């Protein structure tokens, strides 16, 4: 039997055939461009930006590891049965590890990370094959492909493995950093967290030929490259470099976009379009069914003004937000709460003639009323800049950064953080981190990554060492620095890569007993 290693074939999906048939088939359908311009379409392909930690119903099981979500007793008993198409959400919430069935495809990997990086590798390799790597267009698209590859592998490493710890060895084997686009070339060995992040850094430092401006932020600009470096150093806890690149990215953003108004929406100016025929259910908010009107017509588009580096995000109205998340908001002055914390009918089901009903619940509709972005936004860049300044004890600069974002998010009365100038370094940093949690999408992997990295701030009020979830009277908990905040490679991938030395997981996958 010929051995074909696990690699993306452009001619079809990996699991459309049996294992034997797949292993015996010759790789076909490899892209054969005749000129470098042909490769641009791969960078424009939505498959390069989608399904990173997102399931096929547009939620994210990984978000359920964190503290932004809640599952009710009725949902646990009647909705999340083992036949539920996204039972991995319930598995994550109850810390039933591994969270996805080890014998089935992993949407996060096959549809997201691996498919995206295969496209980026093709752009890089084929540009070289055409001897176009030194042409203006060749350098540009190679830089954008390396930036895209770097982001995909960075989030992959931090999702499948432990958080990077500058005081630790960071030597746990996580994933392969595949750079070859040919499907007949074997996968490399598994790289450690350190090795992957070093390769991410190398890719980003080699992406300096990215353009100053892009037509759509699905492709990296030079500003995005600097911002991605700031994000990488945030995860590596290198506060000086984080600040250096966040400052550089913000300066480039202002130079290319003109002013802050072109980078951040003013939520004070957002409203809902009235509908005289609307008839919301008793106790619910009419805004649930209304159209959100912003300062332009792009708030639901990938090129809305806040998006610096766009990657599709999971929806936020698929789950109940936790009380802790909702209580983070100043409900009287935070325009995000006014616009997006809306009352709607909760889960209900009738079983045996008996109705089980959660009644009216508060949902958080931000990433449903506006396009969600789990890549990078200008507000997040500003908050990274603020955090770096706070970490470096540049408190005046950090407060200025924080208040600049608050101007666009809070009513005039609280545009400036009350008593901000009198706060200690830890107090100001905590306020910045709370603002970051309010600002980032609530249903993506991002909050969980923050929980993992902030756990290294031992003894600080924002450093959670354990996450607890409740369903009725039951409590489920897991230590942040444990296997419960990492993912497993599935069995089909392990079996096709015996050189990795991994043992398939043969336990029965049954999250609901």
Secondary structure, DSSP 8 states (H G I E B T S, - for coil): -----S---TTS-GGGS-HHHHHHS--------SSGGGGHHHHT-GGGTS-TT--TTS--GGGGGSSSEE--HHIIIII--TT-TTHHHHHHHTT-SSSS-TTS--IIIIIIIHHHHHHHHHHHHHHHHTT-TTSHHHHHHHHHHHHHHHHHHHHHHHHHS----TTS----EEE-------TTS-----EEHHHHHHHHHHHHHT-TTS-S--SSTTS--HHHHHHHHHHHHHHTT-HHHHHHHHHHHHHHHHHHH-SGGGTS--GGG-EE---TT----TTS-GGGGS-EE-SSS-TTSTT-TTEEE--B---STTSEE-HHHHTTS-TTTBHHHHHHEEEEE--EEEETTEEEE--EEEEE-HHHHS--BSSEEHHHHHHHHHHHHHHTT-HHHHHHHHHHHHHHHB-GGGSS-TTGGG--HHHHHHHHHHHHHHHS-TTSSHHHHHHHHHTTSTTSTT--SEEEEEETTEEEEEETTSGGGS----HHHHHH-GGG------S---S--
